[in-house]
Amino acid sequence: MSQNAQTQPLPGDAEQLSKLLELELVQKRVQWQQLKQRKKSLRSLAILFLFVIFAGGLVGYFFVFNRVNEERQNRPVTTSNR
């Protein structure tokens, strides 16, 4: 019997219930926005990380290519005397 009385809202409680639901929705909206911002930050960091890896590979390739090119130019020319 006491459970029945607790589950039925009183006529004056409709406005209070409405305010509580609105408050809960506002809290959920803030939580969703925080999660969205965190996801956006992680996505930005991932793209930045890939860019740094790609740029590092290009710089490494450039140095290796220059080194090989210098060695090729500094190689003594061998002539055969026949």
Secondary structure, 3 states (H helix, E strand, C coil): CHHHHHHCCCCCHHHHHHHHHHHHHHHHHHHHHHHHHHHHHHHHHHHHHHHHHHHHHHHHHHHHHHHHHHHHHHCCCCCCCC
